[in-house]
Amino acid sequence: MANRKSLFVLGILIGLSLVAALFGYLLWRSGDSLAVREQMLQLTPADSNAVLFIDLAQFRASPFLLQLLAWAPHPPPERDYAQFVESTGFDYERDLDRLAISISRQGSAARVVAIADGRFERKKIEAYGAKFGALKSSSGKSLYAVPVAGPSRTAFYSFLSDDRVAWSNDAAYFAQPRAALSSADWREHFLRLAGTPIFAVLHEDSEALGDFAQHAPGGLTSPQLATLLSQLQWISIGGKPEGNLLRVVIEGESFSEGTVHELKEMLAGIVVLAQVGLNDPKSSKQLDPAIRQAYLEVLQSADIQQLDRGSSKSVRVIFDVTPKLLQAARAAPVAADPPPPVSPGQQAPRKRKK
């Protein structure tokens, strides 16, 4: 009897040990993935206005990605990229695992930096770059200059390791010391998005926000909304697949509690008005039922919150992108551009009779 009890206790201990080992392994793998992500994001410049990150290795396991790829248009590749694929054997859909892109606006120009992790045939890629010219960076690494869209534009890239490449349209990026890259503020916002396979962070990027206000979905524009968005110091957009849908979280951050509260109330009002409009009998007749239902599902999933982070305040919007919404976006008619404004004293062009 005692032996049976001993065996029973031993079995429980072995089972618990196996569970602990499995949990530890999963935790180690998760931590390893986050460490890789942090290394990549630390290579983005501290003066960036926007940073985009996507973990394709994590995203590939999601059913939503298959639906997104089926929905997205597939234009023919540009001639420069087609030549690169043919010469190097690299295909981003198959070989790219993670990508971090930063944009730093410098007047009318913009510096773009991309850090890519994946499976590269390094010798082939270096041989491809060597055909156009190579030089040494300040750290002693080989830097390749490749013309893009003609000789007037040049892209620069260098291997940081066998499975990591840095690319930029500005050779000066490769001369920057590591200490000049990233910053505590950027790292704090990246940390909030840990575990999110795709996200974008904007920092006081008035040009991007102004463009959004001018090209809002459905051709809608709102000067009041544009004004509120321009007062935000940070905007974070994250997407995480959950089954066959994508949970999207958008957060706007400001030092002004009044701005955040006003933005929250305005967004909540937009959601209510949109629901009323979609439930209007006239809209029900004009809209395709599938499109109308897809829009209603997104609005019903919307959750708008106001957060207090101490030194800053935030408004957070959460909603779901479903396969129905992707189908609706494909089927929805494209809104025509508005006619150009007519200056005082100038007659508007007459419509031609058919």
C-alpha positions in Angstrom: 0.0 0.0 0.0 2.8 2.4 0.9 4.5 1.5 -2.4 1.4 2.5 -4.3 1.2 5.8 -2.5 4.8 6.5 -3.2 4.4 5.7 -6.9 1.3 7.9 -7.1 3.1 10.8 -5.5 6.1 10.2 -7.8 3.8 10.2 -10.8 2.3 13.6 -9.7 5.8 15.1 -9.2 6.9 13.9 -12.7 3.7 15.3 -14.3 4.2 18.6 -12.5 7.9 18.7 -13.6 6.9 18.1 -17.2 4.3 20.9 -17.1 6.8 23.3 -15.5 9.4 22.4 -18.1 6.8 23.0 -21.0 5.7 26.3 -19.4 9.3 27.4 -19.0 10.1 26.5 -22.6 7.1 28.5 -23.9 8.1 31.4 -21.7 11.7 31.3 -22.9 10.5 31.2 -26.6 8.2 34.2 -26.0 10.9 36.1 -24.2 13.4 35.3 -27.0 10.9 36.6 -29.6 10.4 39.8 -27.7 14.2 40.3 -27.3 14.6 40.0 -31.1 11.9 42.5 -31.6 13.4 44.9 -29.1 16.8 44.6 -30.8 15.3 45.5 -34.2 13.3 48.5 -32.8 16.3 49.9 -31.0 17.9 50.3 -34.4 15.3 52.9 -35.5 16.4 56.5 -35.3 15.4 58.6 -32.2 14.1 61.4 -34.5 11.6 59.1 -36.3 8.1 60.5 -36.9 6.6 57.1 -37.5 7.7 53.4 -36.9 5.9 50.4 -38.4 6.6 46.8 -37.2 5.3 43.5 -38.5 6.1 40.0 -37.3 5.3 37.9 -40.4 6.5 34.7 -38.7 3.8 35.2 -36.0 1.3 36.4 -38.5 1.7 33.4 -40.9 0.1 31.1 -38.3 -3.1 33.2 -38.3 -6.2 32.3 -40.5 -6.8 36.0 -40.8 -3.6 36.4 -42.8 -4.8 33.9 -45.5 -8.0 35.9 -45.8 -6.1 39.2 -46.0 -3.8 37.9 -48.7 -6.8 36.6 -50.7 -8.5 40.0 -50.4 -5.5 42.2 -51.1 -4.7 43.2 -54.7 -1.6 41.6 -56.2 -0.1 44.2 -58.6 2.9 43.0 -60.7 6.2 43.6 -59.0 8.3 46.6 -59.9 11.1 46.0 -62.3 13.9 46.7 -59.7 12.4 44.3 -57.2 11.8 41.6 -59.9 15.5 41.8 -60.9 16.5 41.6 -57.2 14.4 38.5 -56.6 15.7 36.9 -59.8 19.3 37.6 -58.8 19.1 36.7 -55.1 16.3 34.2 -54.8 14.8 36.2 -51.9 11.0 36.4 -51.8 9.5 38.5 -48.9 6.3 36.4 -48.8 8.3 33.3 -48.0 11.7 34.5 -46.5 10.9 37.6 -44.5 10.2 37.0 -40.8 10.1 40.5 -39.2 10.3 44.0 -40.5 10.7 47.4 -38.8 10.4 50.6 -40.8 10.9 54.1 -39.6 10.2 57.4 -41.3 11.9 60.6 -40.3 10.6 63.8 -42.1 13.3 66.2 -43.0 11.6 69.2 -44.6 10.1 68.1 -47.9 12.2 64.9 -47.9 11.9 61.8 -45.7 14.6 59.4 -44.5 13.4 55.8 -44.5 15.2 53.1 -42.5 14.2 49.4 -42.7 15.5 46.6 -40.5 14.6 43.1 -41.8 15.0 39.7 -40.3 14.7 36.6 -42.4 16.4 33.9 -44.4 18.8 35.5 -46.8 21.3 34.0 -49.2 23.9 36.5 -48.1 26.5 35.8 -50.7 24.0 36.2 -53.5 22.6 39.4 -52.0 26.1 40.9 -51.5 27.1 39.9 -55.0 24.0 41.7 -56.3 24.9 44.9 -54.5 28.6 44.7 -55.4 27.7 45.0 -59.1 26.6 48.6 -58.4 29.3 49.6 -55.9 30.3 48.9 -52.3 32.0 50.9 -49.6 32.8 50.5 -45.9 30.7 52.0 -43.2 32.2 53.6 -40.1 31.8 50.3 -38.3 33.8 48.5 -41.0 30.8 46.7 -42.5 30.3 46.5 -46.3 27.7 49.1 -47.5 26.1 48.5 -50.9 24.5 51.3 -53.0 21.9 50.2 -55.4 20.0 52.5 -57.8 16.2 52.5 -57.3 13.8 53.7 -60.0 16.7 55.1 -62.1 20.1 56.4 -61.2 18.7 59.6 -59.6 17.6 57.6 -56.5 19.8 55.2 -54.5 19.1 52.7 -51.8 21.8 51.6 -49.3 21.9 48.3 -47.4 24.3 46.4 -45.2 24.2 43.0 -43.4 24.2 43.4 -39.6 24.3 39.6 -39.3 23.6 36.6 -41.6 19.8 36.9 -40.9 19.5 40.7 -40.5 19.8 43.5 -43.0 19.6 47.3 -42.6 18.3 49.4 -45.5 18.0 53.1 -46.0 17.7 55.8 -48.6 20.2 57.8 -46.6 23.8 56.6 -46.3 24.3 58.8 -43.2 22.2 56.4 -41.2 24.9 53.8 -41.2 27.4 56.3 -39.8 25.3 57.0 -36.7 26.5 55.5 -33.4 24.3 53.0 -31.7 23.7 55.4 -28.8 22.0 57.9 -31.1 19.4 55.4 -32.1 16.0 54.8 -30.5 15.1 56.6 -27.2 13.4 56.0 -23.9 10.0 57.5 -25.1 10.0 55.3 -28.2 11.0 52.2 -26.2 8.1 52.9 -23.7 5.6 52.9 -26.5 7.1 49.8 -28.1 6.8 48.0 -24.8 3.1 48.8 -24.5 2.7 46.9 -27.8 4.7 43.8 -26.8 3.1 40.7 -28.2 1.3 42.6 -31.0 2.5 41.2 -34.4 1.7 44.3 -36.4 1.7 48.0 -35.2 2.5 51.5 -36.1 3.5 54.4 -33.8 3.4 58.0 -34.9 5.0 60.8 -32.9 3.9 64.4 -33.7 3.5 63.6 -37.4 1.2 66.4 -38.4 1.7 65.7 -42.1 0.5 62.1 -41.8 -2.5 63.2 -39.6 -3.4 66.0 -42.0 -3.3 63.5 -44.9 -5.6 61.2 -42.9 -8.0 64.1 -42.4 -8.0 64.9 -46.1 -8.4 61.2 -47.2 -10.7 59.7 -44.6 -12.7 56.6 -45.6 -15.7 57.4 -47.7 -14.3 60.8 -48.7 -15.3 62.2 -45.3 -13.5 65.2 -43.9 -13.8 66.9 -40.5 -11.7 70.0 -39.7 -12.7 69.6 -36.0 -11.4 66.0 -36.0 -8.2 67.1 -37.8 -7.6 69.8 -35.3 -8.0 67.4 -32.3 -5.7 64.8 -34.0 -3.0 67.5 -34.6 -2.9 68.1 -30.8 -1.9 64.5 -30.0 1.7 63.8 -29.2 1.6 60.1 -29.9 -0.7 57.7 -31.9 -0.3 54.0 -31.6 -2.1 51.5 -33.9 -1.9 47.8 -33.1 -3.4 44.7 -34.7 -3.6 41.2 -33.3 -5.2 38.3 -35.1 -7.8 36.3 -33.1 -9.0 33.4 -35.1 -10.4 34.7 -38.5 -10.6 38.3 -37.3 -8.1 41.1 -36.4 -8.5 43.0 -33.2 -7.4 46.6 -33.8 -6.5 49.0 -31.0 -5.8 52.7 -31.7 -4.6 55.0 -29.0 -4.1 58.7 -29.1 -2.0 60.4 -26.4 -1.9 64.0 -25.3 -0.8 66.1 -22.3 -4.1 67.9 -22.4 -7.0 66.1 -20.7 -9.5 68.4 -22.4 -8.2 67.4 -25.8 -8.5 63.7 -25.0 -12.0 64.1 -23.5 -13.2 66.1 -26.5 -11.8 63.5 -28.9 -13.4 60.7 -27.0 -16.8 62.3 -27.1 -16.5 63.1 -30.7 -15.5 59.6 -31.7 -18.4 58.2 -29.6 -20.7 60.5 -31.4 -19.4 59.5 -34.8 -20.0 55.8 -34.0 -23.6 56.6 -32.9 -24.3 58.7 -35.9 -22.9 56.0 -38.2 -25.1 53.3 -36.6 -28.2 55.6 -37.0 -27.3 56.2 -40.6 -26.9 52.6 -41.4 -30.2 51.7 -39.8 -32.0 54.4 -41.7 -34.6 52.9 -44.1 -33.2 54.8 -47.1 -29.6 53.6 -46.4 -30.9 50.1 -46.0 -32.3 50.2 -49.5 -29.3 51.8 -51.1 -26.6 49.7 -49.5 -25.9 46.1 -50.3 -27.1 44.1 -47.3 -23.8 42.3 -46.8 -21.9 45.6 -46.9 -24.3 47.2 -44.4 -24.1 44.2 -42.0 -20.3 44.3 -42.2 -20.2 48.0 -41.2 -22.7 47.4 -38.4 -20.6 44.6 -37.0 -17.5 46.8 -36.8 -19.5 49.7 -35.1 -21.0 47.2 -32.6 -17.6 45.9 -31.7 -16.2 49.4 -31.1 -15.2 50.2 -27.6 -14.0 53.8 -26.8 -12.1 54.4 -23.5 -10.3 57.3 -21.8 -7.1 56.4 -20.0 -5.0 58.3 -17.4 -1.3 57.6 -17.6 -0.3 60.2 -15.1 1.8 62.6 -17.1 -0.4 62.1 -20.2 -4.0 61.2 -21.1 -5.1 58.8 -23.8 -8.2 57.9 -25.7 -8.3 54.3 -26.9 -10.5 52.8 -29.6 -10.9 49.0 -30.0 -12.7 47.3 -32.9 -12.7 44.1 -34.9 -11.8 43.7 -38.6 -13.7 40.7 -39.9 -13.7 38.8 -43.2 -17.1 40.3 -43.9 -15.5 43.8 -43.7 -12.7 42.8 -46.1 -15.3 41.6 -48.6 -17.3 44.7 -48.1 -14.3 46.9 -48.7 -13.7 45.1 -52.0 -17.3 45.4 -53.1 -17.9 49.0 -52.0 -17.8 51.6 -54.8 -14.8 54.0 -54.8 -15.8 57.5 -53.9 -15.1 60.1 -56.6 -12.7 62.9 -55.9 -14.5 66.2 -55.0 -14.4 68.9 -57.6 -11.7 71.6 -57.3 -12.7 74.7 -55.4 -13.9 77.6 -57.5 -12.3 81.0 -56.7 -14.4 84.1 -56.3 -15.5 85.6 -59.7 -14.8 82.3 -61.5 -17.6 80.3 -63.0 -17.9 76.7 -62.2 -17.3 74.4 -65.3 -20.6 73.4 -66.9 -21.4 69.7 -67.1 -21.5 68.4 -70.6 -24.8 67.1 -71.8 -24.9 63.5 -72.8 
